[in-house]
Structure formats: C-alpha cells, structure tokens
Amino acid sequence: MTEPPISYKRHRFPPQIIAHAVWLYFRFPLSLRLVEELLLERGVLVSYETVRVWAQKFGPDYVRRLKRKKPSRQDIWHLDEVVITINGEKRYLWRAVDQDGYVLDEIVQIRRDTRAAKRLLERLLRKQGCPPKRMITDKLGSYGAARREIMPKVEHRQHKGLNNRAENSHVPIRKRERAMQGFRSWNGLQRFVETFSAVRNLFVPPRSHRSAIATHLHRLAAMAEWKSVTLTVA
C-alpha cells in the first residue's frame, strides 16, 4: 500500500531543513546539540529540543517510505545480541543482519533465552516472508533450540569467528550510545534503532560494492531516494 505524502503543516521551517536535520542525527554519531550547532553554521537557528521532536516525529515516517532490500532464500542470517544498560538496568538488544551487513531486524528484550530467540526468529520470518539459506550465530544454545522449533530445515552454524558480521553491526549503535551519553528509556531505544538502522541500510553500501566508483554511485542513489521520500509533501 502506498504511503500518503508527509505533512509539514504548522512547521515554520521548510521540509528541506527538517529532512536535513533528521538525516544528520540518524546518519552520523552526533548528539542533538551537535546537530543544532551544524545547522547554526548554515544560518539555521533551531534548538536541539526541536531537532529531537523532528527526529521522533518524522524519522519513523521517512523510514516507512524507504525501499527495503528484497529478501531471498539464498540469504544468510547472522544473529547476535548485545547488553545495553539504562539507569542501571540491563537488557539485550537482539539483532539480525544478512550477508551484506544489511540490518534485517532489531528487538530489545529482557532475557537472553530460547523464548527471546524464538521471538526474534518469528519476527524475521514475518518481515522477510521466507527462511534463509543458512543461519549463523555464536555458541549460545538458545539459538539452536529456537531454530529447531521455528525453522528446523534451515542450516545452522554456531561459531564465534563466523559471526563477526553480526558482532561488528553493534559498533555503530555503541558509537551513538557514547555520543548521546546513553539512552533514556527502553521504548526510546527501540524506536531509535529502528530508524537509525533503516537510514544506515540506505546509505552504507553493501560489502560487495567496495570500489570507490561503486561506493560513490551508491551514495548518490541513496541521497536521491532520501530526497524523494522526505520531500513528498502533502
């Protein structure tokens, strides 16, 4: 179903400035105050609190309109989880990426057990529409137990060295965590990673396109898509 155009009514800044501020915030490891400063350098006087409101309001709206990578039965899913601490409370951010480093899904969960692993796999199957060729994880037993229940015919390899792709995918969110001096709430973390990873998926070229010209062309295409999505005004 086609998404309706984005409405910028009752916003005194033009769509180009709002979209640019949201892009800066989600694309680079910048705090809200640094985005405010970068906009000021361009002559745009706006508070960091306004940038935060724009990010929360328009970020998910932009993401819903971005094209997602088409799933394939030849895909390889790399799954991993990382501990996040907010106000002294620990939870786990579960993440799945494919063979190109494209983030397929992320979910914040309280536990690191079979039930949590099953929830991740069920979400992935709903979103992707088909199982992968292979699933790669570390040696956490919960992955194997969940796989046997959810998709028993899928090949499963458990080896820490083979799962570097998933482990490396945690690095960008760790950088953001430091830039933002930590996250403020679990719901806020879930909303943030959904938008952050979708923007990163758009702009970071696949691992198969690492030449200078391929990277350049990929970024040009990504920027063109971003502009077409964010400037479709109601």
VOTIBA-393092 format. One record per residue: x, y, z of N, C-alpha, C, O in turn. Coordinates in steps of 0.2 Angstrom, whole numbers, padded with zeros to 4 digits, always signed. Layout:
VOTIBA-393092
XYZXYZXYZXYZ;...
END
This chain:
VOTIBA-393092
+0004-0006+0000+0000+0000+0000+0004+0006+0000+0009+0007+0004;+0003+0011-0004+0007+0017-0005+0005+0022+0001+0000+0023+0003;+0011+0024+0004+0010+0029+0010+0008+0036+0008+0010+0038+0002;+0004+0039+0012+0002+0046+0010+0008+0051+0010+0012+0049+0014;+0007+0056+0007+0013+0061+0007+0014+0064+0014+0009+0063+0019;+0020+0066+0016+0021+0069+0023+0019+0076+0023+0019+0080+0019;+0015+0077+0029+0013+0084+0030+0018+0088+0035+0019+0085+0040;+0020+0093+0032+0024+0098+0036+0020+0104+0039+0023+0109+0040;+0013+0104+0039+0009+0109+0041+0011+0111+0048+0012+0107+0052;+0010+0118+0049+0012+0121+0056+0019+0120+0058+0020+0120+0064;+0023+0119+0054+0030+0119+0055+0033+0125+0051+0033+0126+0045;+0037+0130+0055+0039+0136+0052+0045+0135+0047+0047+0139+0043;+0049+0129+0048+0055+0128+0044+0052+0124+0038+0048+0120+0038;+0056+0125+0032+0054+0121+0026+0056+0114+0027+0060+0112+0031;+0053+0110+0023+0054+0102+0023+0062+0101+0022+0064+0096+0025;+0065+0105+0018+0072+0103+0016+0076+0104+0023+0081+0099+0024;+0075+0109+0027+0079+0109+0033+0077+0104+0038+0082+0101+0041;+0071+0102+0039+0069+0097+0044+0072+0090+0041+0074+0087+0046;+0071+0089+0035+0074+0082+0032+0082+0082+0033+0084+0077+0035;+0085+0088+0032+0092+0088+0033+0094+0087+0040+0099+0083+0042;+0090+0090+0045+0092+0089+0052+0091+0082+0054+0095+0079+0058;+0086+0079+0052+0084+0072+0054+0090+0067+0051+0092+0062+0054;+0092+0069+0045+0097+0065+0041+0103+0065+0045+0107+0060+0046;+0105+0071+0047+0112+0072+0051+0111+0068+0058+0116+0065+0059;+0106+0068+0061+0105+0065+0068+0106+0057+0067+0109+0054+0071;+0102+0054+0062+0102+0047+0062+0108+0044+0057+0109+0038+0058;+0111+0048+0053+0116+0046+0049+0123+0046+0052+0127+0042+0051;+0124+0051+0056+0131+0051+0059+0130+0051+0067+0125+0052+0070;+0136+0049+0070+0136+0049+0078+0136+0056+0081+0141+0058+0084;+0131+0059+0080+0130+0066+0083+0125+0067+0088+0120+0063+0088;+0126+0071+0093+0121+0072+0098+0117+0077+0095+0118+0080+0090;+0111+0078+0099+0106+0083+0097+0110+0090+0097+0108+0095+0092;+0114+0092+0102+0117+0098+0102+0122+0099+0096+0123+0105+0094;+0125+0094+0094+0130+0095+0089+0126+0096+0082+0128+0100+0078;+0120+0093+0081+0116+0094+0075+0114+0101+0076+0114+0105+0070;+0112+0104+0081+0110+0111+0082+0116+0116+0080+0114+0121+0077;+0122+0114+0082+0127+0118+0080+0129+0118+0073+0131+0123+0070;+0128+0112+0070+0129+0111+0062+0124+0115+0058+0126+0119+0053;+0118+0115+0061+0113+0119+0057+0114+0127+0058+0113+0131+0054;+0117+0129+0064+0118+0136+0066+0124+0138+0061+0123+0144+0058;+0129+0134+0059+0134+0136+0055+0131+0137+0048+0134+0141+0044;+0125+0134+0046+0122+0136+0040+0117+0141+0040+0113+0142+0035;+0117+0145+0046+0112+0150+0047+0105+0148+0049+0101+0152+0049;+0104+0142+0051+0098+0140+0054+0098+0140+0061+0101+0136+0064;+0094+0144+0064+0094+0145+0071+0088+0140+0074+0082+0142+0073;+0090+0135+0077+0085+0130+0079+0087+0127+0086+0093+0125+0086;+0083+0125+0090+0086+0122+0097+0086+0115+0096+0083+0111+0092;+0091+0112+0100+0092+0104+0100+0085+0101+0102+0084+0095+0099;+0081+0104+0106+0075+0101+0108+0070+0100+0101+0066+0095+0101;+0070+0105+0097+0066+0105+0091+0069+0099+0086+0065+0096+0083;+0076+0099+0086+0078+0093+0082+0076+0086+0085+0074+0082+0081;+0076+0086+0091+0073+0080+0095+0066+0078+0092+0064+0072+0091;+0062+0083+0093+0055+0082+0091+0054+0080+0083+0050+0076+0082;+0058+0084+0079+0058+0082+0072+0060+0075+0071+0057+0071+0067;+0066+0072+0075+0068+0066+0074+0063+0060+0076+0062+0055+0073;+0059+0062+0081+0054+0057+0084+0048+0057+0079+0045+0052+0078;+0046+0063+0077+0040+0063+0073+0041+0061+0065+0037+0057+0063;+0047+0064+0062+0047+0062+0055+0052+0056+0054+0051+0053+0048;+0056+0054+0058+0061+0049+0057+0057+0042+0055+0058+0040+0050;+0052+0040+0059+0049+0034+0058+0045+0035+0051+0044+0030+0047;+0042+0041+0050+0038+0042+0044+0042+0041+0038+0040+0038+0033;+0048+0044+0038+0053+0043+0032+0055+0036+0031+0055+0033+0025;+0056+0032+0036+0058+0025+0036+0053+0021+0033+0054+0016+0029;+0047+0022+0034+0041+0018+0031+0041+0019+0024+0038+0014+0020;+0044+0024+0021+0043+0025+0014+0050+0023+0010+0050+0023+0004;+0055+0021+0014+0061+0019+0011+0060+0012+0008+0056+0008+0011;+0063+0011+0003+0063+0004+0000+0067-0001+0004+0073+0001+0006;+0065-0007+0005+0068-0012+0009+0071-0017+0004+0069-0018-0002;+0077-0019+0006+0080-0024+0002+0076-0030+0001+0073-0033+0006;+0075-0033-0005+0071-0039-0006+0074-0045-0003+0080-0047-0004;+0070-0049+0001+0073-0055+0004+0074-0060-0001+0070-0060-0007;+0078-0065+0000+0080-0071-0004+0081-0077+0000+0083-0076+0005;+0079-0083-0003+0080-0089+0000+0088-0091+0000+0090-0095+0004;+0092-0087-0003+0099-0088-0003+0102-0083+0002+0109-0083+0003;+0098-0079+0006+0101-0075+0011+0104-0079+0017+0102-0085+0018;+0109-0076+0020+0112-0079+0026+0111-0074+0032+0113-0069+0032;+0108-0077+0037+0106-0073+0043+0111-0074+0048+0113-0079+0050;+0114-0068+0050+0119-0068+0056+0115-0065+0062+0113-0059+0062;+0115-0068+0067+0111-0066+0073+0116-0065+0079+0121-0069+0080;+0114-0060+0083+0119-0059+0089+0115-0054+0094+0110-0051+0092;+0117-0054+0100+0114-0050+0105+0119-0046+0109+0125-0048+0110;+0117-0040+0111+0122-0036+0115+0119-0033+0121+0113-0031+0121;+0122-0032+0126+0119-0029+0133+0119-0022+0132+0124-0018+0130;+0113-0019+0134+0113-0012+0134+0110-0010+0142+0106-0013+0144;+0113-0005+0144+0112-0003+0151+0108+0004+0151+0111+0009+0149;+0103+0005+0154+0099+0011+0155+0097+0012+0163+0094+0008+0165;+0100+0017+0166+0098+0018+0173+0100+0012+0177+0096+0011+0182;+0105+0009+0176+0107+0003+0180+0104-0003+0178+0105-0008+0181;+0099-0003+0174+0095-0009+0172+0098-0012+0165+0099-0008+0160;+0099-0018+0165+0102-0021+0159+0097-0025+0155+0092-0029+0158;+0097-0024+0148+0093-0028+0144+0097-0030+0138+0103-0028+0137;+0094-0034+0133+0098-0036+0127+0095-0034+0121+0089-0034+0120;+0099-0031+0117+0097-0029+0110+0099-0034+0105+0105-0036+0104;+0094-0038+0103+0095-0044+0098+0095-0041+0091+0090-0037+0089;+0099-0043+0087+0100-0040+0080+0101-0046+0075+0104-0051+0077;+0098-0045+0069+0099-0050+0064+0102-0045+0058+0098-0041+0056;+0107-0048+0054+0110-0044+0048+0111-0050+0043+0111-0056+0045;+0111-0048+0037+0112-0053+0031+0119-0053+0029+0123-0050+0033;+0121-0056+0024+0127-0057+0022+0131-0051+0019+0137-0051+0019;+0127-0046+0018+0130-0039+0016+0130-0034+0021+0132-0029+0020;+0128-0036+0028+0128-0032+0033+0122-0028+0034+0121-0023+0038;+0117-0029+0030+0110-0026+0030+0106-0028+0036+0105-0034+0037;+0104-0023+0040+0101-0025+0046+0094-0027+0045+0090-0023+0042;+0092-0033+0046+0085-0036+0045+0080-0034+0050+0074-0033+0049;+0082-0034+0057+0078-0033+0062+0082-0032+0069+0087-0035+0069;+0079-0028+0073+0082-0027+0080+0076-0027+0085+0071-0024+0084;+0077-0030+0091+0072-0030+0096+0075-0030+0103+0080-0034+0104;+0073-0026+0107+0075-0025+0114+0071-0030+0118+0065-0030+0118;+0075-0035+0122+0071-0040+0126+0075-0040+0133+0081-0038+0134;+0071-0042+0138+0073-0043+0144+0078-0049+0145+0083-0048+0149;+0077-0054+0142+0080-0060+0143+0085-0062+0137+0084-0060+0132;+0089-0067+0139+0094-0070+0134+0093-0077+0134+0097-0081+0135;+0087-0079+0132+0085-0086+0132+0081-0089+0126+0081-0085+0121;+0079-0095+0126+0076-0098+0120+0070-0094+0118+0068-0093+0112;+0066-0092+0123+0060-0088+0121+0061-0082+0118+0058-0080+0113;+0067-0078+0120+0069-0072+0116+0071-0073+0109+0070-0070+0105;+0075-0079+0109+0077-0081+0102+0072-0082+0097+0072-0081+0091;+0067-0086+0100+0061-0088+0096+0057-0082+0093+0055-0081+0088;+0057-0077+0098+0053-0071+0096+0057-0067+0090+0053-0064+0086;+0063-0067+0091+0067-0064+0085+0066-0067+0079+0065-0064+0074;+0066-0074+0079+0066-0078+0073+0059-0077+0070+0058-0077+0064;+0054-0077+0074+0047-0076+0072+0046-0069+0068+0042-0069+0063;+0049-0064+0071+0048-0058+0068+0052-0057+0062+0049-0054+0057;+0057-0061+0061+0061-0061+0055+0057-0064+0049+0057-0062+0044;+0054-0070+0051+0050-0074+0046+0044-0070+0044+0043-0070+0038;+0041-0066+0048+0036-0062+0046+0038-0056+0041+0035-0055+0036;+0043-0053+0043+0046-0047+0039+0049-0050+0032+0047-0046+0027;+0053-0055+0033+0056-0057+0027+0052-0061+0022+0052-0061+0016;+0047-0065+0025+0042-0069+0021+0045-0076+0019+0041-0080+0016;+0051-0077+0020+0054-0084+0018+0060-0085+0023+0063-0080+0025;+0062-0091+0024+0068-0093+0028+0074-0092+0024+0074-0091+0018;+0080-0091+0028+0086-0090+0024+0089-0097+0022+0086-0102+0023;+0094-0096+0018+0098-0102+0016+0102-0105+0022+0103-0111+0023;+0104-0101+0026+0109-0103+0032+0108-0098+0038+0107-0092+0036;+0109-0100+0044+0109-0095+0050+0115-0096+0053+0117-0102+0055;+0118-0091+0055+0125-0091+0059+0124-0087+0065+0122-0082+0065;+0126-0090+0071+0126-0087+0077+0132-0089+0081+0137-0093+0079;+0133-0086+0087+0138-0088+0092+0136-0095+0095+0131-0098+0092;+0139-0097+0100+0138-0103+0103+0132-0103+0108+0131-0108+0112;+0128-0098+0109+0123-0098+0114+0118-0103+0112+0115-0103+0106;+0116-0107+0116+0112-0113+0115+0104-0111+0113+0101-0115+0110;+0102-0105+0115+0095-0103+0114+0094-0102+0106+0088-0104+0104;+0099-0101+0102+0098-0100+0095+0096-0107+0092+0092-0107+0088;+0100-0112+0094+0099-0119+0091+0092-0121+0093+0088-0124+0089;+0090-0120+0100+0083-0123+0102+0078-0119+0098+0073-0122+0096;+0079-0112+0097+0073-0109+0094+0073-0111+0086+0068-0111+0084;+0079-0112+0083+0079-0114+0076+0076-0120+0075+0072-0121+0070;+0077-0125+0080+0073-0132+0079+0066-0131+0079+0062-0135+0076;+0063-0126+0083+0056-0126+0083+0053-0121+0078+0048-0123+0075;+0057-0116+0076+0054-0111+0071+0055-0113+0064+0051-0113+0059;+0061-0115+0062+0063-0117+0055+0068-0123+0055+0074-0121+0054;+0066-0129+0057+0071-0134+0058+0075-0136+0052+0080-0140+0052;+0072-0135+0046+0076-0137+0039+0081-0132+0038+0085-0133+0033;+0082-0126+0041+0087-0121+0039+0094-0124+0042+0094-0126+0048;+0099-0123+0038+0106-0125+0041+0108-0120+0046+0107-0114+0045;+0111-0122+0051+0113-0118+0057+0120-0119+0059+0122-0125+0060;+0124-0114+0058+0131-0114+0060+0133-0110+0066+0131-0104+0067;+0136-0113+0071+0137-0109+0078+0145-0109+0078+0148-0114+0080;+0148-0103+0078+0155-0102+0078+0156-0095+0079+0154-0091+0075;+0160-0093+0084+0161-0086+0086+0164-0082+0080+0163-0076+0078;+0169-0085+0077+0173-0082+0072+0169-0081+0065+0170-0076+0062;+0164-0085+0064+0160-0085+0058+0155-0079+0059+0152-0077+0054;+0154-0077+0065+0148-0072+0066+0151-0065+0067+0147-0061+0071;+0157-0063+0065+0159-0057+0065+0155-0051+0062+0155-0046+0065;+0151-0053+0057+0147-0048+0054+0142-0046+0058+0140-0040+0059;+0138-0050+0062+0133-0048+0067+0136-0044+0073+0134-0039+0075;+0142-0046+0075+0145-0043+0081+0148-0036+0079+0147-0031+0083;+0150-0035+0073+0153-0029+0070+0147-0024+0069+0148-0018+0070;+0141-0027+0068+0135-0022+0067+0133-0019+0073+0129-0014+0073;+0136-0021+0079+0134-0017+0085+0138-0011+0086+0136-0007+0090;+0144-0010+0082+0148-0005+0083+0145+0002+0082+0146+0006+0086;+0141+0003+0077+0138+0010+0076+0133+0012+0082+0133+0017+0083;+0129+0007+0084+0125+0009+0090+0129+0010+0096+0126+0014+0100;+0134+0007+0097+0139+0009+0103+0141+0016+0102+0142+0019+0107;+0143+0018+0096+0146+0025+0095+0140+0030+0096+0141+0035+0100;+0134+0028+0094+0129+0033+0096+0127+0033+0103+0126+0038+0106;+0128+0027+0107+0126+0027+0114+0131+0032+0117+0129+0035+0122;+0138+0032+0115+0143+0036+0118+0141+0044+0117+0142+0048+0121;+0139+0045+0110+0138+0052+0108+0132+0055+0112+0132+0061+0113;+0127+0051+0113+0121+0053+0116+0121+0052+0124+0117+0054+0127;+0127+0050+0126+0128+0049+0134+0123+0044+0136+0120+0045+0142;+0122+0039+0133+0117+0034+0135+0110+0035+0133+0108+0041+0131;+0106+0030+0132+0099+0031+0130+0095+0032+0137+0097+0031+0142;+0089+0035+0136+0085+0037+0141+0079+0032+0143+0077+0032+0149;+0077+0028+0139+0072+0023+0140+0072+0017+0135+0075+0018+0130;+0069+0012+0137+0069+0006+0133+0065+0007+0127+0067+0005+0121;+0059+0010+0128+0055+0011+0122+0058+0016+0117+0058+0016+0111;+0062+0021+0120+0065+0026+0116+0071+0022+0112+0072+0024+0106;+0074+0018+0115+0080+0014+0112+0077+0010+0106+0080+0010+0101;+0071+0007+0107+0068+0003+0102+0066+0007+0096+0067+0005+0090;+0063+0013+0097+0061+0017+0092+0068+0020+0088+0068+0021+0082;+0073+0022+0092+0079+0024+0089+0082+0019+0084+0084+0021+0079;+0083+0013+0086+0087+0008+0082+0083+0007+0076+0086+0005+0071;+0076+0007+0076+0073+0005+0070+0074+0010+0065+0074+0009+0059;+0074+0017+0067+0075+0022+0062+0083+0023+0060+0084+0023+0054;+0087+0022+0065+0094+0023+0064+0097+0017+0059+0100+0019+0055;+0095+0011+0060+0097+0006+0056+0094+0006+0049+0097+0004+0044;+0088+0008+0048+0085+0009+0041+0089+0015+0037+0090+0014+0031;+0090+0020+0041+0094+0025+0037+0101+0023+0036+0104+0024+0030;+0104+0019+0040+0111+0016+0039+0111+0011+0033+0115+0011+0029;+0105+0007+0033+0105+0002+0027+0104+0006+0021+0107+0003+0016;+0101+0012+0021+0101+0015+0014+0107+0018+0012+0109+0018+0006;+0111+0021+0016+0117+0025+0014+0124+0021+0014+0128+0022+0011;+0124+0015+0018+0130+0011+0018+0130+0006+0013+0126+0002+0012;+0135+0006+0008+0135+0002+0003+0136-0006+0005+0139-0007+0010;+0133-0010+0001+0134-0017+0003+0142-0019+0002+0146-0016-0001;+0144-0025+0006+0151-0027+0006+0153-0029-0001+0159-0029-0002;+0149-0030-0006+0151-0032-0012+0152-0026-0017+0155-0027-0022;+0151-0020-0014+0152-0014-0018+0157-0010-0015+0155-0004-0012;+0163-0012-0014+0168-0008-0010+0173-0004-0015+0177+0000-0012;+0172-0004-0021+0176+0000-0025+0174+0008-0024+0168+0009-0022;+0179+0012-0026+0177+0019-0025+0171+0022-0029+0167+0025-0027;+0171+0020-0036+0166+0022-0040+0159+0019-0038+0154+0022-0038;+0159+0012-0036+0153+0009-0034+0150+0012-0027+0144+0013-0027;+0155+0014-0023+0153+0017-0017+0150+0024-0018+0145+0026-0015;+0153+0028-0023+0150+0035-0025+0144+0034-0028+0139+0038-0026;+0143+0030-0032+0136+0029-0036+0131+0027-0031+0125+0029-0031;+0133+0022-0026+0128+0020-0021+0125+0026-0017+0119+0027-0015;+0130+0030-0015+0128+0036-0011+0124+0041-0014+0119+0044-0012;+0125+0042-0021+0121+0046-0025+0114+0044-0025+0109+0048-0025;+0114+0037-0027+0107+0034-0027+0103+0035-0020+0097+0036-0020;+0107+0034-0015+0104+0034-0008+0101+0041-0007+0096+0042-0004;+0105+0046-0008+0103+0053-0007+0097+0055-0011+0093+0058-0009;+0097+0052-0017+0091+0054-0022+0085+0051-0019+0080+0054-0019;+0086+0045-0016+0080+0041-0013+0078+0045-0007+0072+0046-0006;+0082+0047-0003+0081+0051+0003+0077+0057+0002+0072+0059+0005;+0079+0061-0003+0076+0067-0005+0069+0066-0008+0064+0069-0006;+0068+0061-0012+0062+0059-0015+0057+0057-0009+0051+0059-0010;+0059+0054-0004+0055+0052+0001+0053+0057+0006+0047+0058+0008;+0058+0061+0008+0057+0066+0013+0054+0073+0010+0050+0076+0014;+0054+0074+0004+0051+0080+0001+0045+0079-0003+0042+0083-0007;+0042+0073-0002+0035+0072-0004+0030+0075+0000+0028+0071+0005;+0028+0081-0001+0024+0085+0004+0016+0084+0002+0014+0085-0004;+0012+0084+0007+0005+0084+0007+0003+0091+0005-0003+0092+0004;
END
